[in-house]
Amino acid sequence: MSTAHGARARARIEVTAAIKDEARRQLAAEGATRLSLRAVARELGMVSSALYRYFPSRDDLLTALIIDAYDSLGEAAEAAHDAAAGSGPLQRWISVCEAVRRWALGHPHEYALIYGSPVPGYTAPDTTVPAAARVGLLLIGIVRDAYRGLGLARPSLPADLRPEAERMAADLAPDLPPEVVTVLVAAWAQLYGLVGFELFGQFNRVVENREAFFRHAVGQLAHGVGLVYPQNGPAAENPVS
């Protein structure tokens, strides 16, 4: 790579980062619906035509911000999971969930972008899916390890839900029982519901000790997917098969 080519590549990376940083500031101040390429260009001292060489449309910029947010959240969850690697499945589950909450509290506007109200006129492309799946894949992996190890307490499954449960299992985790996948999908949704209620104010005047409440709630979610509460610390974490 020539020196000139390398310098141009570095400059492009720096300008792209500056554009996204300014866009995040606008998200915090105005919300995603009012994100404007012209406003971003103006704040950076660029002409709009120059910015369009980096992001041809507002939707392209939104997609980049969404992928960055999902990746940042995924990295935080994966780091927490790695730090708890020596623990049992229940503690790993709780560690991942707590990392999701910490990230959301530290990045409220980015959390709102990916788990808040949809942006009118914007449809996320398939390129966002791998980043969006990172936390879900971690949770599936934790449950899979428990299933292959000591086993899981099997939840019940209504007969009329079995075809849908089997479809979800085939799509998401064909090596897990359909009844487990069903409650796992519900737990994944409830995790973000717990975080969203805290972040967006629905717990005001309802829950005071939110950290303890959250830890208990995600422990119950783990119990629902078949991970059994420890009675006397990690050594007592023995799922019922």
GINORQUI-V93663 format. One record per helix or strand of 2 or more residues. SS is the DSSP state (a for helix, b for strand). FROM is the first residue (numbers start at 1). TO is the last residue. If there is no record, write none. Layout:
ss={SS:SS}
from={FROM:FROM}
to={TO:TO}
This chain:
ss={a:a:a:a:a:a:a:a:a:a:a:a:a}
from={3:32:37:48:58:89:108:126:134:159:178:210:234}
to={30:34:44:51:83:106:115:132:148:172:199:224:236}
